Amino acid sequence: MSNLMDYLDWRGDLTFREAPFNEVDNLILAQLVYVEFAGIVPAPGEEGTITVKEACELFFAAHDRKEIMERVSMTKTAAFVLEKMAQTERFCNAQLFGYINDISKEEQSQFSVVCVRLDDKSIYVSFSGTDNTIVGWRENFNMGYLSETPGQLKAVDYLNHMVKEDWKKIRVGGHSKGGNLSVYASVKCDRNIQKRIVKVYSNDGPGFRRDIVESAAYQRVLPKIHTILPESSIVGMLLEHQEAYEVVRSSNSGIQQHDAMSWEVLGTSFVYVREVAAQSLMLDETMKAWIYQLNGEEREQIVDTVFGMLEAADIKTVDDFYHSKWK
């Protein structure tokens, strides 16, 4: 079946003025932020923008294809999504700006984001999911006991300080943890910004603590939230959701379905199935039953123990873990 790369072949000759933004475009832009744009895309406060085509040329001038393919993380394919985007009329002139890639061991936070201005004058704010760093993975687990993570707070601050008055149509989205940050930032940002957000995309992103999804602020944004999960979702089923979600067919199995490149596409939408797989529901129920019997302190102790062992073994990235004799 077709995936987002096939979509770019099929839809790439049409601009956003000719063919409106759709959910597959959302996933493509959610993948784009996984590319390492440091030194390529202007940061907040820096003048100007750079097109997708220009960014692609600079990226591949500095990175070897073989080195990219040897990485373990499934996010490595984002570079080749960028390359395909640069070859299309639809995305080649999209303007990139406001790039941040902030990894802090002290804060236990990995935060990355980029803004994309499309030719229909809309803005897509793309928050990154977990990258190849163990710090990034730890932040995911910290969501189980913290009321808010440093990454979530940075996402709110980013929207509040980045959005300009002339941004009339804003979409916010991300994959994995990026989906969580997109929803959180949209819920907590200033009301005048919130009103201009037309859609919030969570692509297999984890949920939130119960008190957040039951809050008035969350309920206000709820109609704008579009959650998409693969059949055997694990990450996207974590914690609490209150919004309805759609389930997309994946060409992979198990946890590998988290890889957005495996999500099947037909025309301008995904190929949907009726509900998530039985094993995904069972795992979700089991995880929630286990987590909710632990208090916050116990959850924190478990996370500290696991990641303390990784740190003692000098494991800093997923690649380190994969190649370690301790894996």
N, C-alpha and C positions, 0 to 999 in steps of 0.2 A: 504493500500500500504506500501511498504518497506521504511525505512528511513536509516540514516547513521549507526544506531546500527545493523540493519539487514545486511547492507553491511559489517560490521566488522565480523559478523558471517560467511558470505559467502566468503569474500575475505581474511579473516585474516590469512589463512594458507600459503599465497603466499608472498614472500619477494618482495622488490622493484626491485631486480635484475631479478626476475622471471616475474613480472607483473608491467609495468611502472606506474609511478605517474599519477594520474588522478584528475579530478575536485572534486570528492567526498573525496579523500584524503585531498585535500586542505581545504574543509569545516571542516573535523575532526580536522586538525591542527589549524584552526582558532578558534575552540571551546576550544581546549586544554589550551590556554592562560588564559581563564576565571577561571581556578583553582588557588587557593591561594597557590603559591609555595614558599612563603617567608620562609627562613630557610631550604628549601628542595633543590631547584635548585640553583647552583652557580650563583652569580651575575657577571656582567662584571668586569674583573680584578682578579676574584678569579680563582684558579686553578681547573682543572678537569671538568668532566661532570657527569651526573647521568642518568641512563636509565629510560625509562617510567615505567618499572616494579618496579624498586627500588623507584621511586618517588611516585608511587601509594601506595606502602606498607607504606611509611612514612606518606603520607597524611591521609590515613584511620586509622592509629594508633593514629592520633591527632584529628580526626574529627568524630563526631557521625552522622550516617546516618539519624536518625530522625531529628536532628538539621538542616541538610542540606535540607531535604525535607520541613521543615517548613518555609524556606525562600520564599519571594514573587517573587524575580527576576527570569526570565526565564533562566538566566545563571547558575542556581544551578545545572542543569543537566550535566554540563561540568565534574563534579566530576565522574559521572557514565560513561561518555564517556571515561575518563581516565582509569577507572576500566576495561572497555571492551577492550581498546587498550592493556592494560597490559597482557591480556589473549591471544593475537594474536602473531603469528610469525612475522607478518608484522610490528608491531609497538613496541613490548615489549622491544627490544634492541635499539630503537631509542634513541639518546643521547640528553639530555636537558642541556642548559647552557645559560648564559647571561640574567638571569631573572631580571626584574625590575618591581616594583609596586610602583609608586610614585604618591601620592595624595597630592595636595597642595591647600588649601583653599585660600591662598594669591594670587596664580597665577590663580586660578579658573581652575585647570587642574587635570585630572586623566589620568595617562599614565602607561601602562603596556605592556610588551613585553617579548618574550622568543624565543630563537633559537633552532631549532630541526635539528640534523644531521641524515639523513637516511642512510640505508645500501648501497645505490647507490652513496654515497659520496656527494649528493646534500644537500643544506641547505635550510630550510624553516624558514623565519623570520616572526613570528606570532605576529601581533599587536592586542591588545585587544580592543574590543568595550566598550561601557559604562557599568560600573559595577553597583553595588547597591547604590552608593553614589550620593547625590544630586549635589555635586561638579562636578562629571562626566557628569551628565545630563546638568548642566549649560554650560559646555564647548561645547556641541552640539549646543546650542542656540547661543553661542558667535560666531559660524562660520558664522552666518547671517550678522554680521557687522564688524568683525575683518578681516584684510587682511591675517593674519595668527595667529593661536592659539598657546599657549605655547606647547600643545601636538604635534602639527605639527612640531614645531621647534625641540622638543626633538626627534621626530622620524627621522628627517634628521640627527641630531647629532649622534644618535644611529647607523645608517647605516655607516656613515662616520668613526666612531671610532671602530665599532665592526667587520666589514668585514675585513678578512685577505686575503693576496695575494693568498693563496692556495685555496680559495673558488672559484672554477671554474664555478659552476652552482648554482645560487641563485634564489629562489622563495620568493616573499614577498606577504603576504596576511593578511586578517583580516575580521571580521564580524562587521557590523554596523559601528560605528566610526572607528573601526580598519581597515575597508576597505578604508576609507578616508585617514587615516594616511599612509597606505601602498602605495597608489597612490602618495600622496604628497611627502613622503620620497624618492620614486623612481624617481620622477620628479626632485627633488632638490638636490639629493646626487651627490657626485663627479662622473665625467664622467667615470673614469676607473672602478668604482663599477657598474655604470649603464649598462655598456657593458656586464657585467657578469650576470645581472638579465635576466632570460629567460621568466618569467611570473610574472605578478602582478595581484592578485586576490582581487576584491572588492565584498564581499558577502553582498548584500543589504546595501552598504555603501553610505552615502550622497555624493553629488557632491561638487562643488567649486564655488567660485565667477567667473563671466564671464571672467574677465581679466586673470585668471589663466588658464582656459581651452583653451583660445585663444593664450596663450603664446607659443613661439618656444620650450621651454623646455618641456611643456606638449605634444606638437605635436610629439616630438622626441620619447617619451615613449608610445604614444598612441597605436601603434600596439601590444604592450606587455600586455595591460590592458584587463583583462577578468572580466566583470561585470555580476553578476548573481542576479536577483531580483525575489521575489515571485510574484504571480499574483496580489495580492492586496497590493503591496509595498507602503509604506508611507515614511519610513526613506530613502530608497534608491532612491526615486524620488526627494528628497529635493535638492535645489540648481541646479547648471548646470552640465550636462554631455555632452560629445561630442563623447564618445566611443559608439559603438554598445553594446547592452546588450541582454542577454538571460533570458527568463522568466520560472521559475520552478513552477510546481504544488505543492500546499501546502495542507495538510490535515486540516489545521486550517482556520479561516476566519478573515477578517479585520486585525487589528494591530497585532493579535496573529500569523499572518503568518511571522512576523519578527523572530520568534523562529525557528532557523535552524533545530531543531529536527523534525519539521513538514514538511520539504522539502522532496518530494518523490524521491526515488532512484530506478533505474532499471539498473542492471548490474554495469558497471563502470561509469555511468553518471546519471544525474538527468532526471526526467520526465518533458519534456518541453511542454509549450503551446505557441500559436502563439504570444500573446501580453499580456500586463498587463490589468487588468480589467478596465472597463469603469469608475467605481467610483474612481479608483486610478488615472487615467488620469485627471478626473474632479477635484479631490482634489489638484493634482499637479498644474493644471492651476490656480485654485482659490488661492492657497497659493502664487504662484509666482506673480500673479496680485496684491495681497495684499502687499507682501513684497517689491516689486519693486516701489510701490508708497510711501514708507517710506524711508527717508534718513537714513544714518548710525546712527546719533544721536538719531533719533526716535526709531529705532530698539533697540539700547542700553538701552533707557529708559524703554521700555516694558520689556526687559529681567531683568533689575535691579529691577523693581517693582515686578514682579512675584517671583523671587528668594529671594527678600527681605522679602516678606511675609512668605515664607517657613522658612527662617532663623529666623524670629521673633517667629515663632511657634516651634522653636527648632527641626525642621525636618532635619535630616542629611542623611537619607537613604530612599530608596524606601519602605522598610518595615515600617519605621516610618510613612511615608505618608499613607500607606495602613491602618495602625492601628490607625491613627489619626482621631479624631472626625471632623476635618476640611476638610477631603478628598473630 
